[in-house]
Amino acid sequence: MKKYIVTTTINAPTKALERFSAMEEWELIVIGDLKTPADYKLSRGQYVNPAEQESYDKALSDAIGWNCIQRRNIGIVMAYEAGADVVAVVDDDNIPLEGWGENLLVGTEAEVNYYQSDIGAFDPIGATNYPHLWHRGYPLELLQSRDYSRRSKETVQVDIQAGFWNGDPDIDAICRLEHAPDCDFDAEAFPIAASELSPFNSQNTFLSRRVLKHYFLYPYVGRMDDIWAAYYVQALGYRVAFSAASVFQDRNVHDLLRDMQNEIIGYMNNLALVKQVKEDPSSIVAFLPGKSLRAWDLYRKHFD
């Protein structure tokens, strides 16, 4: 099985990337940006500098734009074209814990804690030992309606494995401003799956090859790039299972008010988007600006 790790960075080599590069069963692709130091090097793995990215696909590069995390789309394409069976998309501030990447659920039938829900969307964080928190991108209108009472053991086919993160979890800016949590998720709660669509991110997430051509991190939609990608691929029928924390997030410096500003597009649209894509996945185009759609079209040409 060919396994690739894809990430972006604007920093000098981080502790996280040093650990990922040492994993000999995985091939690491790091996509640089304009601010990445010119002398950036990896002890093991492939660093793709801006000039190499433009040489690879200048039209896609231009359409995505610079100084944004969505440049990792280029790394996903490169991993796919290299024959990847599984791609792990990670953030460079997520330090892998011992055992990261082992016992993969992707491509298997896994027994999970399965939650039945009919309120419109499922929040996986609320099913853990932190029920007062919620996942970034979960529709805020549904927070008070979350219900985890209908839980059973079920076996599901897993196309996507969304690994959790100890330390600073992936919650939205409103939740972080209120709670400022430092989490240690109870592994007994996992794995988790649900009958409703769920938000999942791109910071510790494993994708099967067949998902890749549909999974695109949309530029120009603020901090909903990976969230809307998650809702879309699930609407197409791909199944996600959330697994126990396998990284510690030593979060890069963020301006929380700026994060909140970049999440407003989600606060205003997430519930409507979920409802519409469940009925018709292609309806997601109504929520995307033209620049996003152009980049998405160029991305999909690599999978034709």
N, C-alpha and C positions, 0 to 999 in steps of 0.2 A: 504494500500500500504506500502510495506517495503522499506525504503529509507536508504541508507548507504553513508557515506562520507569516502573516502579512501585517505590517504596521507602517505608520508614518512617524517622522520625528523632525523637529527643528532644533534639537538639542545636540550637544556632544553625547557620546555613548552613555546610556544610563545603566544603572544597576539592573533594571529589568531586561534591557536588550542584551546585556552581557550574559545573563542567565539563559535567555532564550537561544542565543547563538551557540551555547554549549550543548544544546540538546541534539545529539547526533542522529536521532530518528526523524528529526524535523529539519526542513530547509527554511531558512529565514530570508525574507525579502523586506528590506527597509526602504521606503520611498521618502526621499528627501524633499526639502522645500527651499525656497530662495534664501531663507535665513539659516539653513543648516550650515555649519562650519565647512569651509572648502576642503579641509583636511580630514573630514569625517572618515573613519575606518571601522570595520568590524573585525573581530578576531576570527569569526567564521560566519559566512552568510553573504548575501548579495545586497550591497548598497547601490541604489539607483539614483544618481544625482539628477538635477533638473535638466541638464543638457541631454542626458541619456533618455529621460522620459519624453522629451520633445522629439528625439530621434525615433523613439518607439512608436508614438502616435501623437503628432503635434496637434491635430484637430481636437482629439479628446483632451489633451493637456490644456489647450486654450479654452475649451468649453467648460472644464471644471474650474479653472482659475487657480491662483497661487495663494499660499499662506492659509490653507484650509485642510482640515482632516480628511475631506472627501478625496484627496489625491490618492488615498489608499485604493480607490477603485482601479487604478493602473496596476497596482500590485496584485489585485485579485485576478485581473485579466492575465497577467504574466504567469501567475501560478496555474491558472486553468490551462493556458497554452503549453505549459511545461508538463502537463499530465496529472495535476494534483487530483487525488481522490477525496481529500479532506483539506479544507483551508481553515486555519484558526486566525481570526481577525482579533488583534490585541491592541491595547494602548501602551505607549512607552513608559507610563507611570504605574503600570500594574506588574508587581513583582511576583513571579510564579512561585507558588508554594511547592513543597516536596510532593511529587506524584502528579504534577500538572501534566495533562495530556495523556495520562494513562487511563485504561479502562474506559475508552470512548464509548458513548452511547450512539453516536451518529452512525447510521446505517444498520442499526440493530433494532430488535424488538425488546423494549425495556419495560420492566415493571415500575410503575410510578405511583405516587400519591396523586390521584386524579380527582379534580374538582369539577362538579357540575355547576353551571351558572347560567342564568338567563337575563342578566341585567345589561348586557351589551358588550362588556369587555372584562378581562380577568387581570387582576394585579397580583403578581407572584410574591412580592415582598410581604404583602399582608398575610400570607399563609405561613410566614416564618415566625421566629421569636421576636420580631419587631413589627407588630401589627399596626402601630401608629404611623409607620412610614409607608411610602408608596413609590413605585418605579417611575422614573422619568418617562413622560409621554402617556401616562395613564390618564384618561379623561377625568378632569377634576369634578365634573358633575356627578360622577358615579362613586365618589369616595365614601359617602355616607351609606351607600347601598351595598357595599361589599359584604359578601356572605360566604363563609368557608365551612358551613355546616354539612354540606353534601360531599363528603370525601369518601373515596373507595380506592382499593388497589386494582389497577387496570394495567394491561399490557398495550403499549402503543409503539408504532413504527416511528423512529426518531430520524428526522431529516436535519434538524438543527439542535445543537446543544448549547444552551446559553448558561455559561458558568457564572456563579455569583462571585462576590468580591468582598473580602473582609476589609476593615479599615473604613475608608470614606466611601459609602455605597453610591450606586447610580440612582440618585433621586433628583427631582427637579429643584430649581433654585428656591421656590417657595418653601418646600419641605426642608431644605438645608438651612435656610435662614431661620426657620422656626426651631429646628431640633439639633442642628450641628452634630450629627451622630458619629460615633466611632463604633463600628459593628463587628461582632464576632458571631456569624450566623451558625445556628445549630444544624449540624449535618444531618440530624435525624429527620428534618423536614423534607429532605430531598430524596430522589428527584421528584419534580413537580410538573404536571401537565394539566390542561383544562379543556373544557368544551368550547370556551370562548376564545377569541383572538386576544393575544397578550402583547404588551410592549416588551421588546428585548433590544439590547444595545449591540455595539460593535467593539466592545473593549475586552471581552474574554469569551468569544463566541466561535463555535466550530460549525462549519457548513459542509454538507455533502456536495459532491461535484455537481449533482443534478440541480441543486438550488442556485448555483453561482450565476447562471445566465439571467436569472430573474432578480437577483439580489444586487441592488445598486444604491449606493449612499448618495442621496440627492443633494447636490449643491444648491445654495440660494434659498434654503428653507430653514435657516437658523439651526437650532439644536434638535430639529426633528429629522435630520438626514437619515439616521439609522432606524429611528422609531417608525417612520412611515415605510421604510423598506421592510421592516419586520411585519407590519400589518399587511402589506401587500403580498409577501410570499406566503403568509399563512392563509390569506384569502384565496390563493391559488391551490391550496390543499396541502402544503408542506407543514409538517408537524414539528413543534418545538417542545423540548423538555428542558427544564431548568435544573441544573446540577449544583451540588454543594460548592462553596467558595473554594477556588483553587488558585487565587491570586490575592495579594494584599495591595490595595490601591494607596500609594503614597502620592496623593493627588497633586498634579501640577498647580501652580498658582492660578486662581480664577478670581475674576471680579463678579461676585454673585449677582449684583444688580444688572450687570451686562448680560450674564447668563439668563436672568429672568427676561430681559428684553428680547433675547434671541429665542426664548421659549414661547413668547406670546402667540406666535403663529400656531403653535400646538394647543395652547390653552383655548384658543378660539375655534379650532377646527378638528381636534382629535376625535371627539364623539361623532360628529357628522361624517368624518372620513371613515371611521370604523363601520358605521352603519351602512355606508354606501358601498365600500369595497366588499363587504360580506354579500351584498346583493349582486355586485358586478365588479370584479377586481379592476377592470380597465377604467372605472370611474375615478381612480386616483389621479388621472391626468387633469381633472378639473381643479385639483388643489395645487398643482405644480406650475411655477412660472415657466415661460417659454425657454429661458436659459437652461432650466433643469431638464426639460424635455429634449432639448438639442443634445445635451451631454449624455443623456440616457440612450438616445438613439445611436450615438457614436459608440457607446460602450457595448451595446447589443450586437453591433456588427462583428465583434470578435467571436461571437458564439454561433454565427450563421453556419 
